[in-house]
Each structure stands twice: as C-alpha cells, then as structure tokens.
Amino acid sequence: MNEEKRKELALRGSKGLVLKRKLGTSFIINDDIKITISEFREDKVKVIIDAPNEAKILRTELIIDEADTTSNLR
C-alpha cells in the first residue's frame, strides 16, 4: 500500500468490520496476523499484535499527524 493510500484510509470514517471481543480473546487477519485483546482500562484497550516481521503496522493518528504536517508545509 502506497503512502497516499495509507493516509486516505487513516482519514476516512470507519466502514469496515466491527467486532466485540472479550478480554483474552483473539481474531486472525489474512491467516498470519493474530490480534489479542489483553487489557481494558477506563478509556483504553491494550491489544497484542502477532504478525510477520515484514507486516507494516501503523497507528492512524501518526499518519494523520504526518498528513497535517506535510499539508502545512505547502
């Protein structure tokens, strides 16, 4: 996925799959990425991502911040 597509995905509203999971449960993405819900605290959820080293995992808020910074420089 190119950088422009990542920014577009990060900025758009959520229209994907929504899952409700209990503490300690997991789900699999693309047969090789496992997401486990490991902790709940007030307004935060801790997840464990077990993925191959080559999998690129980005936090959307960092992509959005980067897009804002880049657009402000133009």
Beta strands, then each sheet from edge to edge (+ up, - down):
strand 1: 26-29
strand 2: 33-41
strand 3: 44-50
sheet 1: 1+ 2- 3+
end
